[in-house]
Amino acid sequence: MNLSEVQPIAAIATTPISAKTLQKIYQNGITLWVPESIGDIGGAKVYTDSLKTHVAELWKTHRGLIFGLATGAVVRLIAPLLQHKSCDPAVVVVDETGKFVISLCSGHQGGADKLTQAIARLLNATPILTGTASTLGLPAVDILGNPFGWQKGVGNWTEVSAAVARNEPVQVIQEAGSTLWQSTASFQKSSLTLETTPNTPAIYITPHPCQCLTPHIPSIHWHPRVLWLGIGCERGTSRELIKSAITQVCQEYQFAEQAIAGIATIDLKADEVGLVELCRDCNFPLRTFSADVLRSVTVPNPSKIVDAEVGTPSVAEAAALCAAKAQNLLVAKQIFRAAEFQGAVTVAIAQAEQEYTGRAGRLLLVGIGPGQLDQITPAAQAAIASADAVIGYSLYIDLVAPLLQPHQIIEALPITQERQRAQRAISLAQWGLTVAVISSGDIGIYGMAGLVLEELLLQGWDGKTPNVEVFPGITAMQAAAARLGAPLMHDFCAISLSDLLTPWEVIEKRLHAAAQADFVTALYNPRSQTRIQQLTSAIEIFLQYRHPQTPVAVVRSAYRQDEQITLTTLEKVLDVPVDMLTTVLIGNQSTRTQGDWMITPRGYNAVLP
């Protein structure tokens, strides 16, 4: 989980031991509070009121509270403060020694379950989740649309959630918005059905207002933000008139205002006070288009008067179509005036195929090392587990399967489709999702990080949006070296023998340079089913500069179940089976072997008196 999703977060410790435990997490955007009585705790703030008073104040201003107290004490502290799961902050309890992290309150809507999992990974602790959706891997229908920016409508959320938990049939009527959630493991495991099932609870995903509120049949409504409102108005038109016009159009044509994606207009209106205020108050994006762009759009109701005024025969209709990237309008322009309000406003509506999420997307580029969970950093594990979507080669997806969450969108693409993986990840992040792209080893060394960043640059990336974070992993040569002892103790280099992206002539120059300079050398991608000669050529080059008895290690699938390690020499290495899962380590003139170990002296003994 990105901890910023529930910030501000406060952690409260009342003993030196719990304060020491929570110190390990406070730098992750978390403020640590302690009482005066336990003395100076580095990085912590001190509260002087009673704990009860202090917690009551934090409750008003924070979205997440982490307690280093006994669970019973926390329950008594927060009981008078609890109102409803839709507004209560996430409450998490950590035992004094940091062995267990408990999601106590607001697990779904407040984000306590995800916060618990994130903290548990930071502390290497056991997360304790008790909600049905979390424990059984079922969809949490009250947060189902959050990744996509859907807005909640009316409905009996408790009853529908209970029906899902009881594994009773619940029908889904989806008329708009992304269907990616239907590919998740939680959906596949649940009793949700896309077929019409009369007299069963229902989930409506629609731009329209409530459709079925029969008392004995519970239903809920999610509204994807797919409606773009094209607005044209006279200069000085009041915010109240614009808002009234939007409400009237939505009511007349049966659209939910929660399904509004944003407002679109001509760039001359970018500073129109009424529009700007409305967008600010309603959290709508304001998209503007030039007269030339709007003029190029075919609309049903062009106006010569408007054309003479602003240089295009249509503002509202053309802007709605441009913003929605649609061909047809749902609502042609409607003109509104009111005696009590200044100005006049024109409204048109078009529906986008893809909803507006209102979220800032993130790309998490994650190195998973050899793939064993205990070889993946806690930060990398948390990044994978917190993402809305995880993208990678199918083998890598299988390796991190224990970290994957039932609600996540998982997309495994073949090994030859690296560019497609990068482009897909960027597309989802630009849309607003948090996307983890995974690579074995270190993602920045012969991994996906460079390709993703290159693709971003080609698309005009400003270096800020979407936000990119890189999580390092143990490289193949590091994993191999750890299995061998200390072959990389002196200067070393890595060279890929794959000439799919690098001309062989360039690779040959690098091989000559490394061999002549006596670098310990790791050869990546040494041989595939179609590339046979490259490794032979590389060894021939090294034999020009190094003794035939130079130690060489051939390591396949380090730290995995099918791990194979062979110690040999430069003159015999070609007798050892090698494939794309293999790393070849060629020692320098000082490298030695002893039993199963390979050591390259650093030179300390040479300088000892």
FIPASE-890113 format. One record per residue (C-alpha): residue number from 1; y, x, z. Coordinates in steps of 0.05 Angstrom, whole numbers, plus 5000, padded with zeros to 4 digits. Layout:
BEGIN
LUMVO    k    c2    c1    c3
LUMVO  NUM     Y     X     Z
...
This chain:
BEGIN
LUMVO    k    c2    c1    c3
LUMVO    1  5000  5000  5000
LUMVO    2  5071  5022  4986
LUMVO    3  5099  5019  5057
LUMVO    4  5167  5001  5027
LUMVO    5  5139  4932  5011
LUMVO    6  5143  4914  5085
LUMVO    7  5201  4957  5108
LUMVO    8  5236  4962  5154
LUMVO    9  5177  4979  5199
LUMVO   10  5181  4996  5273
LUMVO   11  5126  5030  5313
LUMVO   12  5127  5021  5389
LUMVO   13  5090  5068  5437
LUMVO   14  5093  5063  5513
LUMVO   15  5051  5124  5533
LUMVO   16  5052  5197  5512
LUMVO   17  4983  5191  5481
LUMVO   18  5001  5131  5438
LUMVO   19  5067  5163  5419
LUMVO   20  5030  5225  5395
LUMVO   21  4984  5182  5354
LUMVO   22  5041  5142  5321
LUMVO   23  5080  5206  5308
LUMVO   24  5031  5219  5252
LUMVO   25  5057  5159  5213
LUMVO   26  5130  5152  5232
LUMVO   27  5156  5196  5175
LUMVO   28  5128  5147  5124
LUMVO   29  5190  5103  5129
LUMVO   30  5171  5081  5199
LUMVO   31  5218  5085  5260
LUMVO   32  5182  5104  5324
LUMVO   33  5208  5074  5389
LUMVO   34  5190  5098  5459
LUMVO   35  5216  5082  5530
LUMVO   36  5258  5132  5569
LUMVO   37  5202  5140  5619
LUMVO   38  5156  5182  5574
LUMVO   39  5207  5236  5560
LUMVO   40  5228  5269  5495
LUMVO   41  5183  5253  5436
LUMVO   42  5202  5289  5373
LUMVO   43  5230  5243  5319
LUMVO   44  5228  5181  5364
LUMVO   45  5284  5134  5384
LUMVO   46  5290  5112  5457
LUMVO   47  5298  5039  5479
LUMVO   48  5330  5024  5546
LUMVO   49  5320  4949  5552
LUMVO   50  5254  4919  5574
LUMVO   51  5198  4923  5524
LUMVO   52  5198  4847  5518
LUMVO   53  5272  4846  5501
LUMVO   54  5266  4904  5453
LUMVO   55  5209  4873  5415
LUMVO   56  5248  4807  5409
LUMVO   57  5305  4845  5377
LUMVO   58  5260  4883  5328
LUMVO   59  5226  4817  5310
LUMVO   60  5291  4791  5280
LUMVO   61  5305  4852  5237
LUMVO   62  5238  4882  5217
LUMVO   63  5184  4861  5168
LUMVO   64  5130  4903  5201
LUMVO   65  5114  4921  5274
LUMVO   66  5062  4972  5295
LUMVO   67  5042  4973  5368
LUMVO   68  5007  5030  5404
LUMVO   69  4988  4983  5461
LUMVO   70  4929  4942  5484
LUMVO   71  4917  4882  5440
LUMVO   72  4923  4834  5498
LUMVO   73  4991  4862  5517
LUMVO   74  5015  4855  5445
LUMVO   75  4991  4782  5442
LUMVO   76  5030  4765  5505
LUMVO   77  5092  4801  5478
LUMVO   78  5095  4766  5411
LUMVO   79  5068  4697  5429
LUMVO   80  5137  4667  5445
LUMVO   81  5164  4696  5379
LUMVO   82  5113  4669  5330
LUMVO   83  5138  4615  5283
LUMVO   84  5097  4611  5218
LUMVO   85  5056  4659  5176
LUMVO   86  5106  4651  5119
LUMVO   87  5162  4683  5159
LUMVO   88  5130  4723  5216
LUMVO   89  5130  4799  5207
LUMVO   90  5066  4837  5198
LUMVO   91  5038  4858  5265
LUMVO   92  4989  4916  5270
LUMVO   93  4957  4946  5333
LUMVO   94  4934  5019  5337
LUMVO   95  4891  5041  5396
LUMVO   96  4919  5099  5436
LUMVO   97  4876  5152  5405
LUMVO   98  4883  5126  5334
LUMVO   99  4810  5109  5321
LUMVO  100  4821  5036  5304
LUMVO  101  4877  4998  5268
LUMVO  102  4878  4922  5276
LUMVO  103  4912  4871  5232
LUMVO  104  4936  4822  5285
LUMVO  105  4986  4775  5253
LUMVO  106  5011  4754  5183
LUMVO  107  4952  4787  5148
LUMVO  108  4965  4757  5080
LUMVO  109  5036  4734  5070
LUMVO  110  5066  4785  5118
LUMVO  111  5025  4842  5090
LUMVO  112  4991  4862  5155
LUMVO  113  4923  4871  5123
LUMVO  114  4949  4920  5071
LUMVO  115  4992  4955  5123
LUMVO  116  4931  4962  5167
LUMVO  117  4891  4994  5111
LUMVO  118  4948  5041  5094
LUMVO  119  4957  5064  5166
LUMVO  120  4882  5072  5175
LUMVO  121  4879  5120  5117
LUMVO  122  4937  5160  5144
LUMVO  123  4903  5165  5212
LUMVO  124  4832  5170  5184
LUMVO  125  4817  5110  5228
LUMVO  126  4775  5047  5220
LUMVO  127  4814  4986  5195
LUMVO  128  4797  4920  5228
LUMVO  129  4812  4858  5186
LUMVO  130  4789  4789  5208
LUMVO  131  4817  4743  5154
LUMVO  132  4765  4708  5110
LUMVO  133  4795  4732  5045
LUMVO  134  4795  4804  5068
LUMVO  135  4726  4805  5099
LUMVO  136  4690  4765  5045
LUMVO  137  4730  4792  4985
LUMVO  138  4754  4722  4965
LUMVO  139  4822  4706  4933
LUMVO  140  4879  4697  4982
LUMVO  141  4910  4638  4947
LUMVO  142  4974  4642  4988
LUMVO  143  4991  4710  4959
LUMVO  144  4954  4702  4893
LUMVO  145  5017  4704  4850
LUMVO  146  5056  4757  4888
LUMVO  147  5040  4815  4841
LUMVO  148  5065  4775  4782
LUMVO  149  5129  4749  4816
LUMVO  150  5105  4677  4817
LUMVO  151  5144  4630  4861
LUMVO  152  5111  4583  4911
LUMVO  153  5118  4509  4900
LUMVO  154  5095  4451  4943
LUMVO  155  5025  4439  4967
LUMVO  156  4975  4440  5023
LUMVO  157  4964  4515  5026
LUMVO  158  4922  4513  5089
LUMVO  159  4872  4463  5062
LUMVO  160  4863  4497  4995
LUMVO  161  4855  4564  5029
LUMVO  162  4803  4534  5074
LUMVO  163  4765  4505  5015
LUMVO  164  4762  4573  4982
LUMVO  165  4738  4604  5048
LUMVO  166  4683  4551  5052
LUMVO  167  4663  4569  4981
LUMVO  168  4675  4498  4958
LUMVO  169  4695  4484  4886
LUMVO  170  4770  4492  4873
LUMVO  171  4796  4480  4803
LUMVO  172  4850  4523  4772
LUMVO  173  4897  4492  4722
LUMVO  174  4937  4549  4691
LUMVO  175  4990  4530  4640
LUMVO  176  5032  4594  4642
LUMVO  177  5033  4664  4668
LUMVO  178  4986  4723  4667
LUMVO  179  4911  4711  4670
LUMVO  180  4896  4783  4692
LUMVO  181  4880  4758  4762
LUMVO  182  4820  4721  4732
LUMVO  183  4787  4788  4717
LUMVO  184  4788  4810  4790
LUMVO  185  4725  4816  4832
LUMVO  186  4753  4766  4882
LUMVO  187  4759  4712  4828
LUMVO  188  4690  4727  4800
LUMVO  189  4660  4722  4869
LUMVO  190  4696  4658  4889
LUMVO  191  4683  4584  4876
LUMVO  192  4747  4578  4835
LUMVO  193  4734  4546  4768
LUMVO  194  4775  4540  4705
LUMVO  195  4739  4476  4685
LUMVO  196  4767  4408  4700
LUMVO  197  4733  4383  4763
LUMVO  198  4757  4315  4786
LUMVO  199  4768  4300  4860
LUMVO  200  4767  4373  4880
LUMVO  201  4823  4416  4909
LUMVO  202  4867  4446  4856
LUMVO  203  4912  4506  4843
LUMVO  204  4966  4492  4792
LUMVO  205  4998  4552  4757
LUMVO  206  5052  4519  4718
LUMVO  207  5126  4517  4700
LUMVO  208  5126  4443  4717
LUMVO  209  5138  4411  4785
LUMVO  210  5082  4382  4828
LUMVO  211  5031  4344  4788
LUMVO  212  4977  4321  4837
LUMVO  213  4993  4308  4909
LUMVO  214  4940  4255  4925
LUMVO  215  4936  4257  5001
LUMVO  216  4860  4265  5005
LUMVO  217  4857  4318  4949
LUMVO  218  4896  4381  4970
LUMVO  219  4931  4421  4917
LUMVO  220  4980  4479  4913
LUMVO  221  5031  4501  4861
LUMVO  222  5049  4570  4836
LUMVO  223  5107  4575  4786
LUMVO  224  5107  4636  4740
LUMVO  225  5178  4655  4721
LUMVO  226  5172  4642  4646
LUMVO  227  5234  4599  4632
LUMVO  228  5295  4633  4603
LUMVO  229  5358  4593  4605
LUMVO  230  5408  4605  4550
LUMVO  231  5478  4591  4577
LUMVO  232  5543  4583  4540
LUMVO  233  5606  4564  4577
LUMVO  234  5681  4561  4574
LUMVO  235  5719  4616  4608
LUMVO  236  5728  4600  4681
LUMVO  237  5671  4550  4686
LUMVO  238  5652  4542  4759
LUMVO  239  5587  4565  4789
LUMVO  240  5576  4494  4815
LUMVO  241  5579  4463  4746
LUMVO  242  5530  4514  4718
LUMVO  243  5482  4503  4775
LUMVO  244  5488  4427  4769
LUMVO  245  5475  4431  4694
LUMVO  246  5412  4473  4705
LUMVO  247  5386  4425  4758
LUMVO  248  5398  4365  4713
LUMVO  249  5363  4396  4653
LUMVO  250  5303  4417  4695
LUMVO  251  5297  4348  4726
LUMVO  252  5303  4311  4659
LUMVO  253  5252  4355  4623
LUMVO  254  5205  4363  4682
LUMVO  255  5212  4438  4696
LUMVO  256  5208  4471  4764
LUMVO  257  5270  4511  4780
LUMVO  258  5224  4562  4813
LUMVO  259  5197  4577  4742
LUMVO  260  5265  4602  4718
LUMVO  261  5260  4675  4697
LUMVO  262  5334  4686  4688
LUMVO  263  5398  4672  4650
LUMVO  264  5415  4695  4580
LUMVO  265  5482  4693  4545
LUMVO  266  5530  4730  4499
LUMVO  267  5556  4798  4523
LUMVO  268  5627  4770  4524
LUMVO  269  5604  4730  4585
LUMVO  270  5576  4789  4624
LUMVO  271  5634  4785  4672
LUMVO  272  5639  4709  4675
LUMVO  273  5650  4696  4749
LUMVO  274  5610  4632  4753
LUMVO  275  5550  4662  4718
LUMVO  276  5552  4726  4758
LUMVO  277  5556  4689  4824
LUMVO  278  5500  4641  4805
LUMVO  279  5454  4699  4785
LUMVO  280  5470  4736  4849
LUMVO  281  5457  4675  4894
LUMVO  282  5393  4654  4858
LUMVO  283  5367  4725  4846
LUMVO  284  5366  4714  4771
LUMVO  285  5373  4772  4722
LUMVO  286  5431  4763  4673
LUMVO  287  5413  4786  4603
LUMVO  288  5467  4791  4551
LUMVO  289  5463  4799  4475
LUMVO  290  5515  4818  4424
LUMVO  291  5542  4768  4374
LUMVO  292  5507  4806  4318
LUMVO  293  5440  4798  4352
LUMVO  294  5451  4724  4367
LUMVO  295  5475  4711  4296
LUMVO  296  5408  4736  4269
LUMVO  297  5369  4683  4306
LUMVO  298  5353  4617  4272
LUMVO  299  5370  4558  4317
LUMVO  300  5365  4482  4309
LUMVO  301  5438  4468  4327
LUMVO  302  5486  4521  4300
LUMVO  303  5561  4508  4311
LUMVO  304  5618  4529  4265
LUMVO  305  5666  4521  4323
LUMVO  306  5626  4569  4367
LUMVO  307  5620  4617  4308
LUMVO  308  5695  4618  4299
LUMVO  309  5705  4628  4374
LUMVO  310  5655  4684  4390
LUMVO  311  5627  4709  4324
LUMVO  312  5559  4674  4326
LUMVO  313  5540  4601  4311
LUMVO  314  5497  4598  4374
LUMVO  315  5501  4625  4444
LUMVO  316  5456  4583  4489
LUMVO  317  5399  4570  4440
LUMVO  318  5399  4639  4409
LUMVO  319  5404  4675  4476
LUMVO  320  5346  4634  4505
LUMVO  321  5303  4652  4446
LUMVO  322  5322  4726  4449
LUMVO  323  5309  4732  4523
LUMVO  324  5242  4696  4519
LUMVO  325  5222  4731  4454
LUMVO  326  5202  4662  4430
LUMVO  327  5206  4626  4363
LUMVO  328  5218  4556  4389
LUMVO  329  5259  4522  4443
LUMVO  330  5231  4478  4497
LUMVO  331  5299  4446  4507
LUMVO  332  5354  4447  4454
LUMVO  333  5425  4457  4477
LUMVO  334  5453  4406  4526
LUMVO  335  5527  4403  4540
LUMVO  336  5554  4386  4609
LUMVO  337  5622  4370  4637
LUMVO  338  5642  4340  4703
LUMVO  339  5709  4314  4727
LUMVO  340  5702  4348  4794
LUMVO  341  5686  4417  4765
LUMVO  342  5725  4463  4720
LUMVO  343  5700  4482  4651
LUMVO  344  5640  4463  4608
LUMVO  345  5570  4491  4602
LUMVO  346  5516  4490  4549
LUMVO  347  5443  4499  4569
LUMVO  348  5381  4513  4527
LUMVO  349  5311  4533  4550
LUMVO  350  5257  4576  4519
LUMVO  351  5190  4597  4549
LUMVO  352  5167  4669  4549
LUMVO  353  5094  4687  4540
LUMVO  354  5098  4739  4596
LUMVO  355  5130  4721  4662
LUMVO  356  5188  4758  4693
LUMVO  357  5161  4791  4756
LUMVO  358  5227  4812  4789
LUMVO  359  5191  4873  4815
LUMVO  360  5204  4947  4804
LUMVO  361  5140  4976  4775
LUMVO  362  5108  5041  4799
LUMVO  363  5061  5091  4767
LUMVO  364  5016  5127  4816
LUMVO  365  4983  5186  4782
LUMVO  366  4924  5204  4825
LUMVO  367  4877  5264  4825
LUMVO  368  4810  5246  4856
LUMVO  369  4781  5316  4858
LUMVO  370  4706  5319  4848
LUMVO  371  4702  5245  4865
LUMVO  372  4670  5247  4933
LUMVO  373  4712  5205  4981
LUMVO  374  4717  5260  5033
LUMVO  375  4746  5305  4979
LUMVO  376  4803  5258  4962
LUMVO  377  4867  5265  5002
LUMVO  378  4886  5207  5049
LUMVO  379  4950  5197  5008
LUMVO  380  4911  5192  4944
LUMVO  381  4862  5143  4975
LUMVO  382  4919  5100  5000
LUMVO  383  4951  5101  4931
LUMVO  384  4888  5077  4897
LUMVO  385  4874  5023  4949
LUMVO  386  4946  4997  4948
LUMVO  387  4955  4990  4873
LUMVO  388  4957  4923  4837
LUMVO  389  4919  4955  4779
LUMVO  390  4874  5016  4774
LUMVO  391  4863  5049  4706
LUMVO  392  4816  5106  4689
LUMVO  393  4754  5131  4652
LUMVO  394  4694  5089  4673
LUMVO  395  4659  5147  4709
LUMVO  396  4721  5159  4752
LUMVO  397  4726  5084  4768
LUMVO  398  4654  5086  4792
LUMVO  399  4668  5147  4835
LUMVO  400  4724  5113  4873
LUMVO  401  4690  5045  4877
LUMVO  402  4691  5043  4954
LUMVO  403  4767  5048  4952
LUMVO  404  4777  4990  4904
LUMVO  405  4800  4923  4930
LUMVO  406  4772  4855  4907
LUMVO  407  4841  4830  4886
LUMVO  408  4857  4891  4842
LUMVO  409  4859  4891  4766
LUMVO  410  4809  4945  4746
LUMVO  411  4810  4971  4674
LUMVO  412  4760  5024  4653
LUMVO  413  4771  5054  4584
LUMVO  414  4725  5103  4547
LUMVO  415  4735  5178  4553
LUMVO  416  4766  5184  4484
LUMVO  417  4820  5133  4498
LUMVO  418  4867  5174  4541
LUMVO  419  4929  5154  4503
LUMVO  420  4911  5081  4506
LUMVO  421  4901  5088  4582
LUMVO  422  4970  5119  4589
LUMVO  423  5004  5066  4546
LUMVO  424  4969  5009  4582
LUMVO  425  4989  5037  4650
LUMVO  426  5061  5045  4628
LUMVO  427  5063  4975  4600
LUMVO  428  5038  4944  4665
LUMVO  429  5087  4986  4707
LUMVO  430  5146  4968  4663
LUMVO  431  5126  4895  4673
LUMVO  432  5130  4906  4749
LUMVO  433  5061  4923  4774
LUMVO  434  5041  4982  4816
LUMVO  435  4990  5019  4773
LUMVO  436  4944  5076  4795
LUMVO  437  4920  5121  4739
LUMVO  438  4862  5164  4762
LUMVO  439  4835  5230  4737
LUMVO  440  4781  5276  4765
LUMVO  441  4804  5342  4792
LUMVO  442  4880  5348  4795
LUMVO  443  4913  5297  4751
LUMVO  444  4966  5347  4731
LUMVO  445  4916  5400  4708
LUMVO  446  4882  5378  4643
LUMVO  447  4891  5308  4669
LUMVO  448  4929  5245  4654
LUMVO  449  4995  5261  4688
LUMVO  450  5023  5301  4629
LUMVO  451  5003  5249  4578
LUMVO  452  5033  5191  4618
LUMVO  453  5099  5229  4627
LUMVO  454  5100  5248  4553
LUMVO  455  5090  5175  4533
LUMVO  456  5146  5155  4581
LUMVO  457  5193  5205  4549
LUMVO  458  5176  5180  4480
LUMVO  459  5196  5110  4503
LUMVO  460  5264  5135  4528
LUMVO  461  5247  5138  4602
LUMVO  462  5307  5152  4647
LUMVO  463  5266  5188  4699
LUMVO  464  5274  5132  4749
LUMVO  465  5245  5066  4724
LUMVO  466  5187  5057  4730
LUMVO  467  5181  5101  4791
LUMVO  468  5128  5155  4784
LUMVO  469  5090  5190  4840
LUMVO  470  5038  5245  4830
LUMVO  471  4982  5254  4880
LUMVO  472  4947  5322  4874
LUMVO  473  4872  5330  4876
LUMVO  474  4822  5387  4882
LUMVO  475  4815  5418  4814
LUMVO  476  4748  5432  4781
LUMVO  477  4756  5507  4789
LUMVO  478  4776  5498  4862
LUMVO  479  4715  5455  4875
LUMVO  480  4670  5505  4839
LUMVO  481  4701  5563  4877
LUMVO  482  4690  5529  4944
LUMVO  483  4616  5522  4928
LUMVO  484  4613  5596  4910
LUMVO  485  4653  5627  4966
LUMVO  486  4716  5663  4944
LUMVO  487  4716  5679  4869
LUMVO  488  4790  5662  4861
LUMVO  489  4816  5708  4916
LUMVO  490  4855  5750  4866
LUMVO  491  4897  5732  4805
LUMVO  492  4863  5680  4762
LUMVO  493  4876  5633  4704
LUMVO  494  4846  5571  4671
LUMVO  495  4834  5562  4597
LUMVO  496  4808  5500  4563
LUMVO  497  4761  5513  4504
LUMVO  498  4775  5444  4474
LUMVO  499  4811  5452  4408
LUMVO  500  4821  5377  4398
LUMVO  501  4895  5385  4419
LUMVO  502  4905  5460  4417
LUMVO  503  4890  5502  4354
LUMVO  504  4832  5550  4364
LUMVO  505  4876  5608  4342
LUMVO  506  4921  5596  4403
LUMVO  507  4860  5591  4449
LUMVO  508  4833  5657  4422
LUMVO  509  4899  5692  4438
LUMVO  510  4896  5666  4509
LUMVO  511  4824  5689  4517
LUMVO  512  4840  5759  4493
LUMVO  513  4900  5762  4540
LUMVO  514  4862  5738  4601
LUMVO  515  4802  5782  4588
LUMVO  516  4844  5844  4576
LUMVO  517  4888  5831  4637
LUMVO  518  4826  5826  4682
LUMVO  519  4841  5756  4707
LUMVO  520  4785  5717  4740
LUMVO  521  4780  5662  4689
LUMVO  522  4758  5590  4694
LUMVO  523  4736  5560  4628
LUMVO  524  4746  5484  4624
LUMVO  525  4713  5439  4572
LUMVO  526  4666  5495  4552
LUMVO  527  4619  5456  4507
LUMVO  528  4610  5385  4481
LUMVO  529  4559  5354  4434
LUMVO  530  4602  5372  4374
LUMVO  531  4637  5435  4399
LUMVO  532  4582  5488  4405
LUMVO  533  4612  5553  4380
LUMVO  534  4674  5557  4424
LUMVO  535  4638  5581  4487
LUMVO  536  4599  5633  4447
LUMVO  537  4664  5659  4417
LUMVO  538  4697  5662  4485
LUMVO  539  4641  5702  4515
LUMVO  540  4641  5750  4456
LUMVO  541  4716  5761  4468
LUMVO  542  4706  5775  4542
LUMVO  543  4650  5824  4527
LUMVO  544  4700  5865  4488
LUMVO  545  4738  5880  4553
LUMVO  546  4689  5870  4610
LUMVO  547  4623  5899  4632
LUMVO  548  4562  5858  4611
LUMVO  549  4541  5854  4685
LUMVO  550  4606  5820  4705
LUMVO  551  4587  5762  4751
LUMVO  552  4594  5692  4721
LUMVO  553  4582  5625  4755
LUMVO  554  4564  5562  4718
LUMVO  555  4580  5501  4761
LUMVO  556  4564  5430  4738
LUMVO  557  4588  5368  4776
LUMVO  558  4610  5404  4839
LUMVO  559  4603  5360  4902
LUMVO  560  4568  5305  4863
LUMVO  561  4496  5283  4870
LUMVO  562  4473  5320  4806
LUMVO  563  4509  5385  4825
LUMVO  564  4480  5447  4792
LUMVO  565  4502  5519  4807
LUMVO  566  4478  5580  4769
LUMVO  567  4499  5651  4783
LUMVO  568  4489  5697  4723
LUMVO  569  4524  5752  4685
LUMVO  570  4570  5756  4625
LUMVO  571  4515  5779  4578
LUMVO  572  4467  5724  4600
LUMVO  573  4513  5664  4611
LUMVO  574  4498  5634  4542
LUMVO  575  4426  5623  4565
LUMVO  576  4450  5573  4618
LUMVO  577  4457  5499  4598
LUMVO  578  4531  5479  4594
LUMVO  579  4566  5413  4579
LUMVO  580  4633  5378  4589
LUMVO  581  4620  5368  4664
LUMVO  582  4613  5443  4673
LUMVO  583  4663  5496  4694
LUMVO  584  4649  5569  4678
LUMVO  585  4679  5622  4725
LUMVO  586  4682  5692  4698
LUMVO  587  4695  5746  4750
LUMVO  588  4740  5807  4743
LUMVO  589  4720  5880  4749
LUMVO  590  4719  5874  4825
LUMVO  591  4680  5809  4832
LUMVO  592  4613  5815  4867
LUMVO  593  4555  5769  4884
LUMVO  594  4514  5767  4947
LUMVO  595  4457  5718  4949
LUMVO  596  4488  5651  4930
LUMVO  597  4559  5675  4940
LUMVO  598  4611  5701  4891
LUMVO  599  4668  5742  4920
LUMVO  600  4729  5773  4888
LUMVO  601  4760  5823  4938
LUMVO  602  4834  5814  4951
LUMVO  603  4841  5888  4965
LUMVO  604  4852  5889  5040
LUMVO  605  4799  5941  5054
LUMVO  606  4831  5989  5004
LUMVO  607  4895  5992  5045
LUMVO  608  4864  5997  5114
LUMVO  609  4874  6065  5149
